[in-house]
């Protein structure tokens, strides 16, 4: 019989959720400074912090996609929805892939530094 964690913060789902929230906030905060490079930089930071390649890639992909959905929907709303929804979806997916690449680089860097 396994012992369950006594604290809510020790559960893996809580850590993953908080990492995704951190990726969302970092992407939104750095978007106005770094524009295109923001998902890559955030991916490297979050990937290094998670220290696992699979978790780093998944967390940064999900966090980046959610944050750029928010950013692009707000910017389209301010412009009067002039772009096609498919264009916005493809842009969000491309930014998600850039974030996942950054997560891969960050997690791989952590494993190389640790060993």
C-alpha positions as CSV (number, residue, x, y, z in Angstrom):
1,X,0.0,0.0,0.0
2,X,1.4,3.4,-1.0
3,X,1.4,6.4,1.1
4,X,-0.5,9.3,-0.4
5,X,1.0,12.7,-0.2
6,X,-0.3,14.6,2.8
7,X,0.0,18.0,1.2
8,X,-1.8,19.2,-1.9
9,X,1.4,20.7,-3.2
10,X,3.2,17.4,-3.3
11,X,0.9,16.0,-6.0
12,X,2.2,15.9,-9.5
13,X,-1.0,17.4,-11.0
14,X,-0.5,20.5,-8.8
15,X,3.0,20.9,-9.9
16,X,2.1,20.6,-13.6
17,X,-0.8,23.0,-13.2
18,X,1.4,25.6,-11.5
19,X,4.1,25.2,-14.1
20,X,1.5,25.8,-16.9
21,X,0.3,28.9,-15.1
22,X,3.8,30.1,-14.7
23,X,4.4,29.5,-18.5
24,X,1.2,31.5,-19.3
25,X,2.2,34.4,-17.1
26,X,5.8,34.5,-18.5
27,X,4.6,34.3,-22.1
28,X,2.1,37.1,-21.6
29,X,4.7,39.2,-19.7
30,X,7.5,38.7,-22.1
31,X,5.4,39.0,-25.3
32,X,5.6,42.7,-25.3
33,X,9.4,42.7,-24.8
34,X,10.6,39.8,-27.0
35,X,7.7,39.3,-29.4
36,X,8.6,36.2,-31.5
37,X,11.3,34.9,-29.2
38,X,9.1,34.9,-26.0
39,X,7.9,31.3,-26.3
40,X,11.5,30.0,-26.9
41,X,12.9,31.9,-23.9
42,X,9.9,30.9,-21.7
43,X,10.3,27.3,-22.8
44,X,14.0,27.3,-21.9
45,X,13.2,28.7,-18.4
46,X,10.3,26.4,-17.7
47,X,12.0,23.3,-19.2
48,X,15.1,24.0,-17.0
49,X,12.8,24.4,-14.0
50,X,10.9,21.2,-14.6
51,X,14.1,19.2,-15.2
52,X,12.3,16.4,-17.1
53,X,12.3,16.4,-20.9
54,X,8.8,15.1,-21.4
55,X,7.3,17.4,-18.7
56,X,9.2,20.4,-20.1
57,X,8.0,19.9,-23.6
58,X,4.3,19.2,-22.6
59,X,4.1,22.0,-20.1
60,X,5.6,24.6,-22.3
61,X,3.5,23.5,-25.3
62,X,0.2,23.7,-23.3
63,X,1.2,26.9,-21.5
64,X,2.3,28.7,-24.7
65,X,-0.8,27.6,-26.6
66,X,-3.1,28.9,-23.8
67,X,-1.3,32.2,-23.4
68,X,-1.2,32.9,-27.2
69,X,-4.8,32.0,-27.5
70,X,-5.5,34.7,-24.9
71,X,-3.1,37.2,-26.6
72,X,-4.3,36.6,-30.2
73,X,-8.0,36.6,-29.3
74,X,-7.6,39.9,-27.4
75,X,-5.6,41.5,-30.3
76,X,-8.1,40.2,-32.8
77,X,-11.0,41.6,-30.7
78,X,-9.3,45.0,-30.6
79,X,-8.8,44.9,-34.4
80,X,-12.4,43.8,-35.1
81,X,-11.7,40.2,-35.9
82,X,-10.2,40.9,-39.3
83,X,-8.1,37.6,-39.6
84,X,-9.5,34.2,-40.4
85,X,-9.9,31.9,-37.4
86,X,-7.7,29.3,-39.1
87,X,-4.9,31.8,-39.4
88,X,-5.1,32.5,-35.7
89,X,-5.2,28.8,-34.8
90,X,-2.1,28.1,-37.0
91,X,-0.2,31.0,-35.4
92,X,-1.1,29.7,-31.9
93,X,0.1,26.2,-32.9
94,X,3.4,27.6,-34.3
95,X,4.0,29.5,-31.1
96,X,3.2,26.3,-29.2
97,X,5.8,24.4,-31.2
98,X,8.4,27.1,-30.5
99,X,7.6,26.9,-26.8
100,X,7.9,23.1,-26.9
101,X,11.3,23.4,-28.6
102,X,12.4,25.8,-25.8
103,X,11.2,23.3,-23.2
104,X,13.2,20.6,-24.9
105,X,16.3,22.8,-24.9
106,X,15.8,23.8,-21.3
107,X,15.2,20.3,-20.0
108,X,18.2,18.9,-22.0
109,X,20.4,21.7,-20.6
110,X,19.4,20.8,-17.1
111,X,20.2,17.1,-17.6
112,X,23.6,18.0,-19.1
113,X,24.4,20.4,-16.2
114,X,23.3,17.9,-13.6
115,X,25.5,15.1,-15.0
